[in-house]
Amino acid sequence: MKLKVQIIIALVLGILIPICLIMTIIAWGKPTLTELFADFVLIMLLTCIILVSWMYTTVVAPIQNLTEATKKITEGTLEFEMEIPEHNDEIAELCSNFDKMRQRLLDSANAQVEGENENRELISNITHDLKTPVTSIKGYAEGIIDGVADTPEKMDRYIRTIYTKANDIDSLINELTFYSGIDTNKIAYNFARINISDYFNDCVDEIKVDLESKNIELNYTNYLDRNICIIADPIQMKKVVNNIVGNSIKYIDKEKGIMNIRLRDADSSIIVEIEDNGQGIAAKDLPYIFDRFYRTDTSRNSYKGGSGIGLSIVKKIVEDHGGRVWAVSRAGTGTTMMMEFRKYLPTETEEAS
């Protein structure tokens, strides 16, 4: 009920109730003027108490709560619960809206704190990850300057190491730049229909050379029909595959590394599996590996490099393709990254042609 209507009803009742009671007293007996005046004063006093109590509960108390809440917010305190009046009127609606505003401010403040923490963590990761290759480059460059690389073989090794470390820095910068783009939705996707079998045949050919140089055996199995297609951005899909494979290479700790890539049919979608025999992921870490900047073990990963955003990039790109990605892993045994994409269903005209 609207507050204005409630006040009108209260005022009307405040007038009618005393009149009715006085008339009832007169009808039941013939009180003296003094008795009638005393009864009138008593009735008016009781009526005023009831009206004041109602006004305090309905209007004054909620406004006091609003005042206290406003004061807390002014002081920077957002973590408190507002008491919302049970009656349904403008005051209750005002209190409810004010509490929703407080909750939004709290959520915004928490998001800002989380963002600041992530930025600090990112800066820390970048500082650490850049320090290692830069230190190596400086060390090998000083070795060349000081004449330590006194044979052609040593000189060649030093220069190749410097080149490799420079490439590591370049890759890290590119990854961070790309992540900044997708995090702000500034990466433009160029979606096209691609034959998934042909696409992965090419991917595997490119990956195989790099894996063989690292003594990692690659097994590729395609269980799909030859003509199955998906809608995807070929360049961004390549980044997904490279990020997963690169991440797996870092954590293959066996003397003989093995990587299996499988394509499977799942009715209206296809499943891509990339499996390795690396050190695996602990069960407690598995739900968080796609979170930004998450590292399963900082001390263990300190020498592995990487910004901690590779898998979050994978998740973002896959979900932007309308797919999903998850992982299955056992510590000490290996990890399987699994991606699901919807099949492209041709139109009747395309089927006829």
C-alpha positions in Angstrom: 0.0 0.0 0.0 1.3 3.5 -0.9 2.6 5.6 2.0 0.3 8.5 1.2 -2.8 6.2 1.3 -1.6 4.8 4.7 -1.2 8.3 6.1 -4.7 9.4 5.0 -6.2 6.2 6.4 -4.4 6.7 9.7 -5.6 10.4 10.0 -9.2 9.4 9.2 -9.1 6.6 11.8 -7.4 9.0 14.2 -10.4 11.3 13.9 -13.2 8.7 13.6 -12.1 6.3 16.4 -12.2 9.0 19.2 -15.6 10.3 18.0 -17.1 6.8 17.8 -15.8 6.0 21.3 -17.2 9.2 22.8 -20.5 8.7 21.1 -20.6 5.1 22.5 -19.8 6.3 26.0 -22.6 8.9 25.7 -25.0 6.3 24.4 -24.3 3.9 27.3 -24.7 6.4 30.0 -24.9 10.1 30.9 -21.4 11.1 32.0 -20.8 14.5 33.5 -18.9 17.0 31.5 -15.8 16.4 33.6 -16.0 12.6 33.0 -16.7 13.2 29.3 -13.6 15.5 29.0 -11.4 12.9 30.9 -12.6 10.1 28.7 -11.9 12.3 25.6 -8.4 13.1 26.7 -7.7 9.4 27.5 -9.0 8.3 24.2 -7.0 10.9 22.3 -3.9 10.0 24.2 -4.2 6.3 23.4 -5.0 7.2 19.7 -1.9 9.5 19.6 0.3 6.7 21.1 -0.9 4.3 18.5 -0.4 6.8 15.6 3.0 7.8 16.8 4.1 4.2 17.2 2.9 3.4 13.7 4.7 6.5 12.3 7.9 5.6 14.0 7.8 2.0 12.8 6.7 2.9 9.2 8.7 6.1 8.6 11.1 7.2 11.3 12.9 3.9 12.0 13.5 3.1 8.2 14.8 6.7 7.7 17.1 6.4 10.7 18.4 3.1 9.2 19.0 4.9 5.8 20.8 7.7 7.6 23.1 5.2 9.4 23.7 3.3 6.1 24.5 6.5 4.3 27.0 7.4 7.1 28.7 4.0 6.8 29.0 4.3 3.0 30.4 7.8 3.4 33.1 6.3 5.8 33.9 3.7 3.2 32.1 0.7 4.8 30.1 -1.4 2.5 30.0 -4.8 4.2 26.8 -4.5 6.2 23.2 -5.7 6.0 20.4 -3.2 5.8 17.2 -3.9 7.5 14.4 -3.8 4.9 10.9 -2.9 6.3 8.4 -5.7 5.8 5.6 -3.4 4.8 5.2 -2.7 1.1 5.4 1.1 0.5 7.7 3.8 -0.9 9.9 3.7 2.2 10.5 0.0 1.9 11.2 0.3 -1.8 13.6 3.1 -1.1 15.5 1.0 1.5 15.5 -2.0 -0.9 16.9 0.1 -3.7 19.5 1.7 -1.4 20.6 -1.8 -0.3 20.9 -2.9 -3.9 23.0 0.2 -4.7 25.2 -0.7 -1.7 25.6 -4.3 -3.0 26.6 -3.0 -6.4 29.2 -0.7 -4.9 30.5 -3.6 -2.9 30.7 -5.8 -5.9 32.4 -3.0 -7.9 34.9 -2.4 -5.1 35.7 -6.1 -4.8 36.2 -6.4 -8.6 38.5 -3.4 -8.5 40.5 -5.0 -5.6 40.6 -8.3 -7.5 41.8 -6.5 -10.7 44.5 -4.6 -8.8 45.7 -7.9 -7.3 45.7 -9.5 -10.7 47.7 -6.6 -12.1 50.2 -6.8 -9.3 50.5 -10.6 -9.9 50.9 -10.0 -13.6 53.7 -7.4 -13.1 55.4 -9.9 -10.7 55.1 -12.7 -13.3 56.4 -10.5 -16.1 59.3 -9.3 -13.9 60.2 -12.8 -13.0 59.7 -14.3 -16.5 61.7 -11.5 -18.2 64.5 -11.6 -15.6 65.6 -15.1 -16.4 66.1 -14.7 -20.2 67.6 -11.2 -19.8 70.1 -12.5 -17.3 71.1 -15.3 -19.7 71.4 -12.9 -22.6 73.6 -10.5 -20.5 75.7 -13.5 -19.2 76.4 -14.9 -22.7 76.9 -11.4 -24.2 79.5 -10.7 -21.4 81.1 -14.1 -22.2 81.5 -13.0 -25.9 82.9 -9.6 -24.9 85.3 -11.1 -22.4 86.6 -13.6 -24.9 85.2 -16.7 -23.1 83.7 -17.9 -26.4 87.2 -18.4 -27.8 86.3 -21.1 -30.3 83.9 -21.1 -33.3 81.8 -23.8 -31.6 81.5 -21.8 -28.3 80.7 -18.6 -30.2 78.0 -20.4 -32.2 76.5 -21.8 -29.0 76.5 -18.5 -27.2 74.9 -16.7 -30.1 72.2 -19.4 -30.5 71.5 -19.2 -26.8 71.1 -15.4 -27.0 68.8 -15.8 -30.0 66.7 -18.4 -28.2 66.3 -16.2 -25.1 65.4 -13.2 -27.2 62.7 -15.3 -28.9 61.4 -16.3 -25.4 61.1 -12.6 -24.5 59.4 -11.8 -27.8 56.9 -14.7 -27.3 56.1 -13.5 -23.8 55.5 -10.0 -25.0 53.3 -11.2 -27.9 51.3 -13.4 -25.5 50.7 -10.5 -23.1 49.7 -8.2 -25.9 47.3 -10.7 -27.3 45.8 -11.4 -23.9 45.2 -7.7 -23.4 43.3 -7.6 -26.6 41.0 -10.5 -25.9 40.5 -9.5 -22.3 39.0 -6.2 -23.6 37.3 -7.9 -26.6 39.4 -6.0 -29.1 40.5 -9.1 -31.1 38.5 -9.3 -34.3 37.7 -12.9 -35.2 37.6 -14.0 -38.9 35.3 -17.0 -38.8 35.2 -19.4 -41.7 34.1 -22.9 -42.4 37.1 -25.2 -42.0 37.4 -28.9 -42.6 38.6 -30.1 -39.2 40.4 -33.1 -40.6 42.4 -31.1 -43.1 43.1 -28.4 -40.5 44.5 -30.8 -37.9 46.5 -32.7 -40.6 48.4 -29.4 -41.2 48.7 -28.6 -37.5 50.1 -32.0 -36.7 52.7 -31.7 -39.6 53.9 -28.4 -38.1 53.9 -29.6 -34.5 55.7 -32.9 -35.3 58.9 -31.3 -36.3 59.2 -29.3 -33.1 58.3 -32.3 -30.9 60.8 -34.6 -32.6 63.6 -32.1 -31.9 62.6 -32.3 -28.2 62.5 -36.2 -28.2 58.7 -36.2 -27.9 56.8 -38.9 -29.8 53.6 -37.6 -31.5 50.7 -39.9 -32.2 47.7 -38.6 -34.2 44.4 -40.4 -34.5 41.4 -39.1 -36.4 38.1 -40.9 -35.9 36.0 -38.3 -37.7 34.4 -38.6 -41.1 36.4 -36.9 -43.8 33.8 -34.1 -44.6 33.1 -32.8 -41.0 33.5 -29.0 -40.7 33.3 -26.4 -38.0 33.0 -22.6 -38.0 36.2 -21.2 -36.6 39.0 -18.6 -37.0 41.9 -20.7 -38.3 44.6 -18.3 -36.9 43.1 -18.2 -33.4 42.5 -22.0 -33.4 46.2 -22.4 -34.2 47.0 -20.3 -31.2 44.8 -22.6 -29.0 46.6 -25.7 -30.2 50.1 -24.1 -29.9 49.3 -22.9 -26.4 48.2 -26.3 -25.2 51.0 -28.2 -26.9 53.6 -25.6 -25.6 52.2 -25.9 -22.1 52.4 -29.7 -22.3 56.0 -29.6 -23.5 57.0 -27.6 -20.5 55.8 -30.2 -18.1 56.8 -33.5 -19.8 59.2 -34.8 -17.3 59.7 -38.3 -18.7 62.9 -39.4 -20.5 60.7 -40.3 -23.5 57.9 -37.8 -24.0 54.7 -38.9 -25.6 51.9 -36.7 -27.0 48.6 -38.0 -28.4 46.2 -35.9 -30.5 42.8 -37.5 -31.1 39.7 -36.2 -32.9 36.4 -37.9 -31.9 32.8 -37.6 -33.0 30.2 -36.7 -30.4 26.9 -36.5 -32.4 26.4 -32.8 -33.0 29.9 -31.8 -32.0 33.5 -32.9 -32.2 36.0 -33.5 -29.4 39.7 -32.7 -29.7 42.0 -34.4 -27.2 45.6 -33.4 -26.6 47.2 -35.9 -24.2 50.7 -35.9 -22.7 52.7 -38.1 -20.3 53.9 -35.2 -18.2 53.9 -34.6 -14.5 50.2 -34.1 -14.4 48.1 -31.7 -12.3 47.0 -32.3 -8.7 43.3 -32.7 -8.1 43.2 -29.5 -5.9 44.6 -27.4 -8.8 42.6 -28.8 -11.7 39.5 -26.6 -11.3 41.6 -23.4 -11.5 44.1 -24.1 -14.3 42.1 -21.9 -16.8 42.0 -19.0 -14.4 44.1 -15.9 -15.2 47.6 -16.0 -13.9 47.0 -19.3 -12.0 50.1 -21.4 -11.5 49.7 -24.8 -10.0 53.0 -24.5 -8.0 54.9 -21.3 -8.0 58.1 -22.8 -6.7 57.9 -25.7 -9.2 57.1 -23.4 -12.1 59.6 -20.7 -11.3 62.0 -22.0 -13.9 59.4 -22.9 -16.5 58.7 -19.4 -17.7 55.4 -18.3 -19.1 53.0 -15.5 -17.9 50.4 -17.8 -16.4 47.8 -16.8 -18.9 48.3 -19.4 -21.7 45.4 -21.6 -20.7 43.1 -18.6 -19.9 43.7 -17.5 -23.5 42.8 -21.0 -24.7 39.5 -20.9 -22.6 38.6 -17.4 -23.9 39.1 -18.3 -27.6 37.4 -21.7 -27.3 34.3 -20.1 -25.6 34.3 -17.3 -28.2 33.9 -20.1 -30.8 30.9 -21.4 -28.9 32.8 -24.4 -27.5 34.1 -25.5 -24.2 37.4 -26.7 -22.8 38.3 -28.8 -19.8 41.1 -31.0 -18.5 41.5 -34.5 -17.2 44.7 -35.3 -15.3 46.5 -37.5 -12.8 49.5 -36.2 -10.9 52.6 -38.0 -12.1 50.9 -39.7 -15.1 49.9 -36.9 -17.5 47.2 -34.5 -18.6 44.6 -34.6 -21.3 43.2 -31.2 -22.6 39.8 -31.7 -24.2 37.9 -29.2 -26.4 34.4 -29.5 -27.8 33.2 -27.6 -30.9 29.8 -27.7 -32.6 29.7 -29.3 -36.1 28.8 -27.1 -39.0 25.5 -28.3 -40.4 25.2 -27.6 -44.2 22.0 -26.1 -45.6 19.8 -28.1 -48.0 21.2 -26.1 -51.0 24.8 -27.0 -49.9 23.9 -30.7 -49.5 22.3 -30.8 -53.0 25.4 -29.3 -54.5 
